[in-house]
């Protein structure tokens, strides 16, 4: 059995300190989404180039409320770029942009705000989600089928709202953030496709390390090229495949391959370490396509059928040990200093 591997790219602008400093504005797409350095794209353009070169696709979770700040034409351009390059575009939300746009429109300071849909009261949450889906449809030309909440903050109530909007698959559960908003009141399985009240949930895949790190919950770390070495990524995939895991979800961001010296992304440098990790991982999957299949969450959503077909609910967690994470940590420290 092949293990399906899903690269998911959270694609979003940044507030860039605009809430705390009224002289600043949110960071535009050329700096945060395209991550252009001397005219060369190190964001979604570079990611697409590497994927298309190997005939791979990824799921790009596109944040829609920034279009209320920068205009829908701006967001439509980069979403169309992704679609034109054969990539899967699905829904992502950060309400900071929604409330910032309201502040600009009314000219008065907004003090009551949140970045997360689940923090809203029921009626406002449903109305805001419906608005997000409408914006997505205008920008992309189709309704979303998959959703990822900003900051991984999601709940059973929001899943019910997603179903009402025709979304069938969510990928918001991150056990590392449990207790901070990621399904705090619901017991979910790690690393397994599951069904919650009729909604399919596929969490980001986690691996376990023995090296203590304060920010990790129970030693678990998402599969992310920015925070795992090439060996850790390959080992996690190999262990997942050998254990019979059907689905592996990796996460990265449109800005994963640059280093920024400031919140406004004015001073960018390529992150060669992370770029090399990503391309090495793509090459590994390409070389072992007899055991791995790179797919998209959109394709998975379109193939999902009744609940009784979801049978692989066993929790399996790849193990990273102590030494390799320690070496990676030292490399990351050195990389940040250069």
N, C-alpha and C positions, 0 to 999 in steps of 0.2 A: 504494500500500500504506500502510495506517495503521500508525503506531508505537504499540505498547501501552505505556502508562505505568503503573507500579506504585508507589504510595505505600506504604512499609513503615514501621511505627511500632513501635519496640522499647519494650515496655510493661513496666516493672519497678519494684519498690521499690528503696530504697537502704539500704546498711548504715549510712550516716550517721555513720561514725566509731566504730561499736559494737565493732569488733574491738580498736581501740587504747585506747578509754576505756570501762571496764566500767560506768560510770554512765549510759551512753547505750544506747538501743535502736534497732534499724533504723527507718527512716522509714515511717510508715503510709501507706496508700493515699490518704487524703484530701489529704495534703500532697504526695506524690510522683507519684501516678498521676492523681488528679483535679486537683491543683494549685489548690486552692480559695483564693480571695482574697476576703475579706468575703462568703463564701457563694457566690461565683460561680466556676464551673468554668472553669479555663484550661488543663486537660489534656485527657483523652480526651473529655470532654463538649463542650468547645469545638471540638475537631478533628472530632468526629462532626457537630456542628451545621453546620460549614462544608462538610463532604462531602455530607451529606444535602440541604442547601440547593441543591446543584448536581447532585443525583442521582448522586454518585460514591461509590465504595467504596475502602477501603484494607485492607491486610493488617496486622493488629496481632499482632506476635509477643509472646505472653503468657508471662511468666516464671512458672513453676509452683512452685518450691521455697520462695518466700516464704510460701506457704500453710502450710508446716510451722511457721512462726513466728507468723503472724497468724491462722491458722485457715482452713480451707477455705471457710467461709461468706463471709469477707471477699473472697477471690479470686474465688469464684463470682459474687458480686454484680457486680463490675466487668466480668468476662468476659461475664456475661449481659447487662449493659448494652450492650456492643459488639454482641453477637449480635442483641439486640432492635432495634438501629439498623441492621441489615442489613450489618454489617461482617464481614470475614473474620478469624477468630481462628486462629492457628497457634502452634506450639511454640517456646519460647525458654527457655534455662536459664542460671542463675548459681548455682554451687555454694556460694558464700559463705553463702547462706541455709540450704542443706542442712546444712552443717557447724555453723553457728550454732545451728540447731535441735537438733542432736546435743549441743552443749555445754550448752544449756539443760536438756535431758532428763537428762544424766548428772551435771551439776553440777560438772564438772571442765574445766579449760582444754584446748582442742584446739589443739595446736601444729602438727600435720601436716594441712594443708588446701590446697586450690586452688580457684579460681573456675571452672576450665575442665575439661570432661569429658575432653578429650584427654590431660590430664596424669595421669589415673588408669591403673592397670594394667588389662589387657584385661578380666579377669573383673569387676572392680569397675566399670569404665566401662560395660560392657554391662548390668550389674545396675542401675546408677544411671539409665541412659537408659531402661530398661524401667520403672523406678519413675516417671520423669518422664512417660512416655506414659500410664501408669495414672492418675496424678494428673490429667493433662490431660483424659482421658476422663471422669473423675468430675466435673470442674469444668465442662466444656464440653458433655458429652453425646455426643461423637464422637471418633474417633481422629484425631490430627494427620496431615496429608498433606505439610506443609512444615515445615522447621526452619531456625532461625538460631541459631548458637552465640553465647553471650555473649562479648564482646570480639573477635568475628570469629575465634576460635581453633578451627580445625577441621583434619581430616586425612582421608586416604583410609580409614584404619581406622575412623574414626567414621562416614564415609559408609556403609561396609559394615554397621555396626551399625544405622544408620537404615533401610536397606533391610529388614533383618530385622524391624523394627518397623512395616513397611508405609508408611514415609515415602518419597515418590518424588522430591521436589524439595528441594534445599538452597540457601540463599542466604547463605552464610557467607563466601565468598571476597571479601576486600578487599585488593587489591594493595598498598595503603598500609601494611598491617600484615604483609605477607609478610616473613619473617625474625623476626617476633615471635609466630609461632604460626598464621598464616593460610596453611595449606597450604605450609609451609616446604619440604617435600621433594618437592613436586609442581609441575610446570610447567603452569599454567593460562592460558587466554586471558582477556584483559581485555574486559569489556563484551560478552560473547557467551554465549548458552545453549550448554552443552556436556554431554557425558556422560562420567562417570568411573566405570569399573567397574560400569556399569549404573545408576548414579545420575545424575539430572539436576542440574546445577549452574548457577545463574544469579547471577552476582556483582552486587554493588552497582555502579552505573554511575559511572565516573570521567571527569573532564575534566582537561585539562592547562593549567597556567598557567606563564608565564615568570617571574613574580615569585618569587624564591627564598623559601622558608619552611622552616626546619629540620625541622619535624615531618612534612613531606610527603616521600613517596618518589617520586623521579623527576619531581617537579612535579605529581603526580597528586592530585586532590581529589575525594572522593565528592560526588555531587549531594545537597546537604543545605541546606534553607532557613536553617539557623542559621549556616552558614559560606560561603554564596554569595549574591551580590546578586540582585535580581530580573532584571537584565539578564543576568547569568551563567547563571541558571537557564533563562531563555527561550532564550538563545543556544545553550546546550547541547542543549536539546530540538529546536530548529530544525535545528541541524547534524546531530543524530542522525537526524532524519526525512529530511533531504535525502540523507544517506549511506546510507539504506536499512536502518537498524538496526530490527530487529523488536521489541526489548524495551529499555526504560529503567527502571531500578530506582532510585528515590529513597529516602533514609533520613532519618528523624527520630525523635524520642523523645517519650514522653508528656509530658515536662517541657520540651520545646523552646521553649515560648512564655512561659516565665517566667524571671525573674532572681532567683536566691536569694543572699542575703548570708551564708548559713551552711549547713553540711553537713546540718543537720537540717531544712532547708526550713521554718523557722519564720517567716522574714521574706521573703515573696515579693512581687514586683512583676511586672506584665505586661510582656512584651518586645514593645512595639508595632512595632518595626522588623521583627522576625522574623514577627510575626503578619501584617503588611502584605505581606511577601514571599510568604507562603503563600497568602493569599487572592488576591493578584495572579496567582500562578501558576495557581491553580485557574480563575480567570476567563479566563486566556489559553487554557487547554486547552478550556474550555467554548466559547470563541469560535472555536476552530479544530478542532472535533470532526470535520471532514472529513479531518483528517490525523492526529489523535491519538485514541486510545481508552483511557480510564482503566479499568483492570481490577484484578484481585487475583491474587496468587500461588496462592491456593486454586483459582481458576478455571483458571489455567494448569496446575496439577498434575492436575486432573481431565481436561484435554484432551490431556495428553501421551501419545504413542503410541510405538511402537518406535523404536529408535535411528536407523534410517535416515531418519526424518523430520526430524532435526535437521541442517539443511543450512547455516544461516547462522552460520558459525563465524569469519567474518572480523573481525579486531580493528579497531574504529573508535573514535577518541578525540576528542571535541569540544575545540576550542582556545579558550582564554580570553584569550591574549595577556598583556601586562604592565600596561597602564594601568588597565583595569577592576578587576583584582584589587587593585591598589594603592589605588584609591579605596575599594573595599569594605573593605579592611583599616583604613583611616583612619576610616571610618564605624563599624566594629566597636569600635575603640578608644574613640571618643566614646560609643557606646552603652553600653559597660561602665561608663563613668564616671558615667552618669546613673541 
